[in-house]
Amino acid sequence: MEENLKQQPTGIIKIALYGPERTGKTTLSEQLAQAYNTVCVPEFARDYLQKKWEDTKEVCSEDDIIPIAIGQMELENSALSKANTMVFCDTNLLVTKVFSDLSFPKSNPALEKAAKKHKYDLFFLMDVDVSWEKDDMVSDSEERKLAFKAFEEALIAHKKPYVKLSGNLEKRFNKAVKIIDDLLKARGLGLNSFDFIKLYNREVSLEVLEGQFKILRNGLPKINLDRPALINDGILSFSLEEAKYYSNYFDEKKQGVKLEKFVPASGAASRMFKFLNEFINDYKLGEESINAYINRTKDKDLPVFLFAKEKLPFYNDIVEVVKKTIFDYESLDKDIKDYQFVKFMLDSNYFDFANKPKGVLPFHLYGKQSVTAIEEHLYECLGYAVSKGNSHLHFTVSEEHQDSFERIVNVAKPKIEADSTVKIEVKYSYQNKSTDVVAVDLEGNPFRDKDDQIVFRPGGHGALIENLNQLNADIVFIKNIDNVIQNQLEVVSLYKKALAGVLMSYQSCIFNFLKLLDEESISKESIDEIVAFIKEKLSISLIEDFSKYTKESKVEYLQNILNRPVRVCGMVKNEGEPGGGPFWVTDRKGNAFLQIIEASQVDVKDERQMQIMSSSTHFNPVDLVCGLKNYKHQKFDLTQFVDKNTGFIVEKNKNGKPYKAFELPGLWNGAMAKWLTLFVEVPLITFNPVKTVNDLLKPAHQEQ
């Protein structure tokens, strides 16, 4: 009997239509077979049971199950010789097995074994939301709704690759065709059905993935630096009075616009505590002193941390827990005390700081009250992101950490609102899973873990352009979660508002020019004025033969330049911080334009390029103010202004196996490459990131 239930080996793609009765399996299988010019395998049970009813007036019994299964496999195996590269199965043994389980006390072991073993490249699980017409052989419509759950649970239990199809017959057919076409593309990329289902559920585009694989095989073109952006050559520099002027200009104009503060905050604090994790893992407690460990490992960060740890905002909280847990803590040797302090700070059973997002960690101390980075961003909103008594704050977070953000916000926000009379709206979003990328091995094939599963990686902070694109604000302030300050908040607010004032001032000119360009009667003088503004104020070169264009072509060309989102980026003097900076970059046509560039985008083998990179005088602190709407007050589609030829290739290691992955163009690099860009120098005091825990010991993060 088992021999009669075997599938014939084949390289033909098998698509199984699957689900309760009267869900359109037969209709769809026939439609798909016709669409792909191949055959479909009919349902054996329908004719078999209809004949039994006509002959005996008896319905399906337990004795019919195996004959039905054998008959179904005969039809399926015989159809392979008539198929091209694909065959559609109206039903399969898993359908028979589930029907048997629902109808009879026990399932046949041979049927169970065969249903589990049989392989199909894809199952279409047919929903029960289609119209239904009762006949002699079909169960009550309510029963099939109850059966649907059992059918889906069987797919999950037997680990079958499936997609659910709902809606009317036309909608199901169109969706099925799109899915099958995408499955074929996925197979061409070296992916199997289970990989495809993962991509489908994440809504990852096969076209995008194919482009990423191509980049990983061929590499990315390196940026061609022309020169560093300098003061008066790409970077605007303001006196204090000029900064106050633009700050006041912003205050005068902001009442008519919606402001929002956008804070990328999804990353964990693992790098912040990296040297302490290394200490816990490598220190030989009882065999060496901490000083010996420091000398052995040449660790420069640990002595600073241990010497000044009492100044950390969470010091007392940790010591209190350590004392309650270790009863003789006070009598311990200093090295053991220090070791236990670090261990409790990182231990997942206690504070687990390295696995938490930076935003929820205590950053500052006011008297005896510690304050998190989240709370500091709430307070900071009051300084510059308020319009008509309202402030809007948006955090991008990891889904698993949103609750911890909300707990802090729900406690802090009411008090801040009461003290300030400002209403603060806080929202959250996650990095879209559709922006995740698939890693490849060094041969360019999809990288697989020890369980033979493809490995996904987050697409990098460039994926947040999708989150930014969902905001409905006119002006958005962007600042990283760890760049907050305990002192000098007035200075930070002044320069934030000054950047926004510059943005609004330039936007006003740009919008007026675009309205002029909409007029058929625009004069030559007006066009010349617009050209001068583009060259002198926006530092954009025009195409060489622009003067030869017709008036209509000139207007279209200038509209294309000006009708873009605008960003004003604060830049601080470079004092050796790792990261990107402002540069003049040339395109293939030799045109120079301003861009924020990371070192990884530059050819390290090109001496001239590296010389330009090293001569940069300024650094990107991620201090941006962005205009997201056009002169007609419509939202830009920010995804249309991404340079898809930029990005980053990262090399990592998992379980001892090396792999490569593509990271999307950085949010303030390639993701905004086609924006109108202005660089403005801001004081170094406005840039106080917490990259390591020792940064919390700097004056900017200490109470004064």
N, C-alpha and C positions, 0 to 999 in steps of 0.2 A: 504493500500500500504506500509506504513512504517513497518508493521509487516513482510512483505515479504522481506524487505531489512535488517533485523536484522541478526547479526552473532550469531550462536549457541555457547553458553558458552563452553569452553574446556580448558584443561590443555596441549593440544598438541601444540608444537612449530610451529608457522606459519611463513614461509618465503615467501615474496611476490616478484615476478619478475615484474619490473615496468619500464615504459618508452614509447617512441613513437613506432610506428609500425616498423616492420622489424629490430629489434635490437637484435634478438636472444632469446627472452623471452621463447618461446615455446621449443626450442632446449635445453636451459640450464635447464629449469624446469624438463624436462624429464630425462636429464642426472643426475641431482641431486637426483631425486626420485629413480632412479636406484641405484645410489651410496649409498644411505642411506636406500635402501630396503623398500621404502614406496611409496605413491601415489602422483601424481601431479594433480592439478585442472586445466582442460583445459580452454581455452578461449571460452566462450559462443558466443561472438559477431561474431567470424569468420564464423562459420557454419550458424548462423542466417542470417548474411548479405549476405553471398555467395548465400544462397537459395533465398533470396529476389531478388538478382541481376539476378539469373537464371530464376526466375519466372516472374519478372516485368521489368527487366533492370533498376531498380531504386536503388540509393545508400542510404546510411543511412540518415534518416530524424530525426527531433527533436522528433517525436512521437515514434521512436524506442528506445530512451535512457532508459526509465524506464523498458520496457520489457527486454532489454539486462541486466540491473542491477539486475532485479528479477531473470532472468535465471542464471546469474553468481553466485548469492548467493545460489540458489538451488544446483548448482554443488559443491560449496565450503562446504556447510553444510553437504551434503550427503557424501562427501569424508572423513569426520572425522571418520566415522565408519569403514573405510577401512585402515586408517593410523595407523602407530605404534606410535612413540613419536613425529613425525615430519610430516609436510605436506608442499608441495611447490605449490604456486598459480601462475599460468601462468599470471594472471592478477587480478585486484581487482576493487572495486568501485571508488577508487581515480583515476585510469586510465580512467575509464568511465567518471568521472566528469571533468577531464582536457580536454579529447577529446570533451566533450559537450561544455565546455567553449570556446575552440578554433574554434568550428564549427558552433555554434548557438548563437543568441543574448543574451539569458539568460539561467541560470542554474536552474534546478528543485530544490526547497528548500529541498525536502525530500532526494534527492540524495546527496545534499551538506551536510546535517545533518548526513546521514549514513556514507559517506566517511570520515568525520571528526571523527566520533565516532569509527569506526572500528579499531581494534588493530591487529598489526602484530609484531612479535618479531624482524623482520628485513626486510627492503626493499633493494633489489638490484636494483639500478638505472642504467639501461642499456644505455651505451653511444652509439652515432650514428656513431661510427668510423668503423663499420663492413660493409662488402660488401652488396649491396642491389639489389634485383631483383624486378622490378615492376610487379604487377598483377592487376586484376580488382578492388581489394578492398583497395589497399594501396596508400597513397598520394605520391606526388612527393618527391624525396629524399631530395631536398633542403628544403621543407616544414618541414620535420621531424627534420632537424637541427635547424630550428627556433623554433620548438615545444619543443625541449629538455630543453631550459631555463624555459619554462612554467611548465614543469613537475617537475623540481628540485625546483622551487619556491613554488610549491604546497606542496612538502614535508616539506620545511622549514616553510611555513606558518601554516601547520597543525601539526608541531612539531613531525614528524615521524623519527624514527631511521633508517638511511640509509647509504649505502656504494656505491660508484660509481664503476662500472665495465667497463673497457676499454680493447682494444686489441682484438686479434682474439679469436675464440671460445674456443680453448684449454687453452689459457691464462686465460680467464674468468672462465672457469670451475675450474682450479687449484686454482685460487685466491679465488673463492667462497667456495671451500671445506676447505681451510685453515681458512677462516673467520668463517665459520659455526663451525668448530672444536674449534676455540678459543672462540666463543660465548658460546658453551657448557661448556668449562672450566670456563668462567667468571660466568656463572650461578651457577656452583658448588662452587664458592667463595662467593656466596651471592650477586652478582652484577646483575643488570637488563640490558635490552638492551640499555638504554640511557647511563648507566655507561660504557658499553662495547664500544659504539661509541666514547665516550670521550677518553677512553684508546687507541682505534684504531687510532684516529686522532693524538694523542700524540706519537704514536708508542711505547707505554709502553708494555713490554713483559709480557705475562700472567704467564710464568714460573718464571720470576723474582718476579712478584707481589705475586705469591703463596709462594715463599720463604720468602718474607718480612712479609707476614701475619703469617707464621709459626714462624718466629723470634719474632713477636709481641705477639704471644700467649705463646711461651715457654721461651722467653728471650734470651739474648746473653751470651755465655760463657765468663767469666771474664778472663782477662789477668793474667798470672802467672808471677809476677815479681821475678827475682832471686836476683838482687841487682841494685842500681843506677849506671849508667855509671859515672866514675870519671876520672880525669886527670890520664893518664897512665894506665887506666883500661877501655878503650872504648872511651875515648876522647883524641885526640891529642892536644898538646899545643905547640905553636911556640913562639920563641923569635922574636923580631922585625926584626932581620937580616934574620931569617928563613922565615918569612912572605914575606920579600922583595925578597928572593931567589925564592920562588914559584910564586910570582907576576911577576918577570922577566922571569921565565920559561914559564908562560902563554903568556906573550907578544911575546916571541920568537916563540912559536908554534901556535899561534892563526890565523896566516894569511891563513892557509890552511883549516880552518873550518868556518862554518856558525854559528854565535852567535845570540841568541835571548833573549830578556828579557820578561818574562811572569808575568803579574801583575793582580791578581784577584781583580776586582774592581766593582763588581755588587751590593754589599750591600748598602742600604740606611744608612744615618747618624743618624738614630733615636736614637740609644743607646748613641751616642755622646752628644745628647742634652736631655737625659732622665730626669735629675734632673731639667732642666729648664722647660720642659713640665709639670712636676709635680708641679712646682712652679706656672705656669700660671693657671693650673686647680684647684689648692687648695688654692692659696693666696686669702684672703678676702680683696680686695681693698676697702679702705674707712672704714674698720672695725678694721684693725690691722696694725701695722707697719711691715716692712719687717723683722726687728730684732725680733719682736714677732713671726712671721712665722718661722724664723730660730730656735728659742728656742722651739717652739711648735713641729716642725717636726724633730728636731735634725739634720738638713741638714748641712753637713760639706762642701759641694761643692759650694753652692750658695754664701757664704761670700767671698770665694777666687775669684770667678768669678766677683762679683760686685766690689771688691776692685781693681782688676787689669784689668778690661775689656778694658781700654784705650790702653793696649798693644796688643790687638787682631788685626789681620791684616785687619779685616772687620769693625772695630769700626767706623772709620770716614764715611764709606759708609752708615752704618745704621743710624748714628746720622744725617747725611745730609737729608736722606729721612724722618726721624721723624720730623725734624724741618720744612720741607716743608709741612708736612701733619698736624701737630699740631701747629697752629700759635703762641700760647702763651707758647710754650715748655720751653723757658728759665726761665719763671716765676714760673714754676711748682715746687712743693715740690720734694726733692730728691728721695723719695720713688716712687713717680709717674713717674719720669723720668726713674728710673731704670726699673720699671715695663713695661713702654712703649718701652724701648729699647729691652727688652727680647721679648715682644709681637710682635714687628715688625720683629724681627729676625726669629721668628717661624711662623708667620701668613702666610697662603697660598696666601694671596693677596699681600704680600710684598716679603720677602726674602725666606721664606719657607725652611729654612736650614735643618730641621730634616727630610724632605721628599726627599731631594736631595741626590745623591750619594756623598760619601766623596771626590771623585776625583775632583769634580767641585768646591768645597769650597775653598776659600782663606785660605792658610795655613801659608804663610810667607809674610813678608813685607820687601822690599828692597827700602829704602828711602820712597817715597810715592807710590811705585808701589807694589800692592799685587800680589802674585803668588799662583796658585793652586797646589794641589798635582800632577795633571797631568803634569803641566809644570816642576815641580821638577823631575819627573821621566824622562822626555825628556832630561833635563840637565844631570841627573845622567848617562844616557846611554853613554854619551861622556866619562865618567870616566873609564868604563871597558867593555862596550858591543860593541866595534867597531872592525871590521876586514876589511882590505882593503878599508878603507874609508866609510864603510857602517855599519849602525846600524839598528837592527830590534826590534821593540817594539810591544808587543801584550797585549791588555787589554781585559779581560773578563768583559762584561757589561750586564746590563739589556737592552732588546731591546728598551724600551721606553726612555732610557737615552743616547743612542748612539749619537743622534744629539747634545746633550749638550757637550759630549766629543769631537766630531768632530769640533764644533765651536771653542773650546779652542785650539785644536791641529792645526787647520788651520791658526790661528793667530800666535801662538808661534813658530811653527816648522820652517817656512821660515827664521825667524830671527836667530834662533839657528843654522840652517844649514849654513847660510851666515857667521856667526861669527866663525864657527868651521871648515868649509869645509867638514863636515861629512854629508852624505846623510842618513836621518832617514826615514825608512819605518814603518808606524803605521798601525796595523790591529786590528780588533775587532772580538770577537765571543760571542755567548750567551750560557748560560747553556742549554744543550739539554733537551727539554721537555720530551723526552723519559726517562730521569732519575728522573722525578718527582715521588713522592711516594704518596700512598693513605693512609689517616688516618683511624684508627679504633676506635670504642668505647671501653669501659672498658671490654665488653664481647667478644671482638675480631671480631665484625661485622663491615662492612664498615661504617664509620662515615658520617652522612649526615647533611647538614645545614638546615636552616629553610625552604628552597625551595625544600627539599628532594634531593639535589644534593650531590654526593660524594665530599669530600674535598681533593684537591691535595695540597701537600707541596713541595717546592723545595727539592731536595735530599741532600742538604748540599754541602760544598765545595769539598767533595770527588767526586762529579759529574764532577768536572773540569778535572779529569783524561782523560775524553773523549776529552776535548778541547786541553789539552797538547798533546794528542796522534795525533792530526791533524797537529802539527807543523813539519816542515821539517828541523829543525835546528840540528846541531851536539851537541851543548852545549847550555843549557838554564839556565838563571839566574831567580830564582823565588823570588819575594818580594811582600809583601802586599802593597796595594795602600796607606795606611796611615803611612807606615814606611819610611819617607823621613826626611831629615835633612837640616837645613839652614847653618849650619857651619860644619867644619870638613869633607867636601866632599872628601878631599884627603885621609883621613884615611879610610872612607867607601870604596872608590875605591880600595885602597891598599888591604884590606882584602877580598873584592869580587874577585879581581884578584888572590889573594893567594889561595882562595878556588878553583878557576878554575884551578890553577896550580897544586894543589894536585890532582884534578880530572884527569887532563891530564897525570900526572905522573903515577898514578895508572892504568889508562886506557892503557897506553903504555905497562906496564907489563902484564896486563890481556890479551890484544890483542896478544902479543907475545906468551904468554902461550897457548892461544887457537889455534894459528897457529901451534905451536909445537904438540898439541894434535891431529891435523888433519893429522899429518905424521904417517904413519904406522910403521916407524922405530924409533919412540920415545923411548928413553932409560929409564932405571929404574932411573938413576940419575936425568933426567929431570922431571920425575913424582915426585920424592922425593922433588925436588926444588919447584914444583908447590904446593905440599901439604904443605910445610913449609910456602910458601907465603900466602896460604889460612888461615892457622892457626894463623900465627904471624901478618900479615898485615891486613887481612880482619876480623880477630877475629871470624872465623867460625869453629865450631867443625865438624869433620868427623864422619861418622857412625862407630860404634865400630869394626865391622868385616871387615873394608875396606881392611886391609892387606891380607885378605883371598880371595879377589876378583881376578878374572883373569885380565890380562892386558887390554883386551877389555872392561871389565866391569868397571875397574878403570878409563879408558879414558872417557867412557860415563858419569860416575858419576861426574868426575871433570869438564867436559864440561857443565853439567847441573848446576853446582855451579857457574861457571865463566861467562857463556853466558847470562848475565842479564844486564839491565840498571843499571847505577851507579849514586849514589847521594852523594854529600858531603854537610853536614849540619853544618852551623855555630851554635855554642852554646854559650850563654852568662851566666855569673854567675847569679844564682837565687837571686833576691832581693825582692821576694814576689809577683811577677807578676802572675796573674792567667793564667793557660794554661798548655800545655804539656811539657814534659822534656825527656831527654835521659835515657834509662834503658836497662839493660840486662833482656831479657825475655826468659823463657823456654817453649819449645813446649811439646807435649804429650810424646815424646820420651826422654825428659830430656835434649835436646840440647839447649844451650844458644846462643842467638843472639841479636844484637843491634836493638832497635826500639824506636820510639818516641811514648810516651804513655800519654793519657789524664787521668785526675782523674776519669772521669766517666767510664773508662774501668776497673777500679780496684774494687774489692769487699770491700766495706766500712766496712763490718762486720768482716773482717779478720784483726786482729790486726797486724800480721806480715807484711801483704801486705801494710797496711797503714803506718807502720813504715818505710818500704822501700821507699814508695812514698814520705813521708815527709823528708827523709834524702837526697833527690836529691840535688846536689850542682849547677846544671845548668838548664837552661830554653831554650825552643825552640822559637827563635825569627822569625821563617819562613824566613830563610836566606839560600837558597839552590842553589846549582849548579848541574845540571843534565846532564848526558850523555845519549842521546836517541838513539844512533846507535850502532850496533855491530861491531865486528872486520872485517866484510866484507863490512862495510859501509852501511848496510841495517837498516832501521828503525825497532825498536822493536815494537811489539803490546803491548802497556803498559797495556791494559786491562787484559792481561794474567798474570800479576804480582800483582794483587789485592788479598788481603786476604778477601774473601767474608764472612768469619765467624766473621769479626769484623764490627764495625759500632756503632751507638748510637740509643738508644730509648729515644725519647723526649716526655714529657707529657705537653700538652697545654690545653687551654680552649677557646671555641668559643661560643659566645652567652650564656654563663653560663653552657655549656655542656663540660665535660672533654673528651679528646681524646688522643690517643697515635699515634706516627708516627715513622717510621724507617728513620734514616739518614744514607746515604751511608758511608762506611769507609772514614775517613778524607783524604784529598789529601796527606798530609805528614805523616799520620798514616797508616791505613790499605790499602789505595790505592797504597802505595809504599812499603808495608810490605815485598814483595819478591824481592826487589831491593838489590843490593850490597850497603851497607851503611857505611859511614865514618862520625864520629863526630869530629869537630875541634873547639876549643875554639876561640872566637873572642871578641874584646873589647866591653864593654857595650855601648860605644858611637855609635856603629853601629846599636843599637836597640832603636828607638825613635818613637814608635807607638802613634797614636792619638786616644785613646779609648774614652776619654771625651774631651769636648771643652777646659777644663782647662789644658789639656796636651799641648795646643798651647802656654801656658804661661811659659813653661819650657825653660831653657837656650838654648837647642838644636834647638828650634823653634823661637828664638828671634834673631834679628839682633845685631851683636856685632862689 
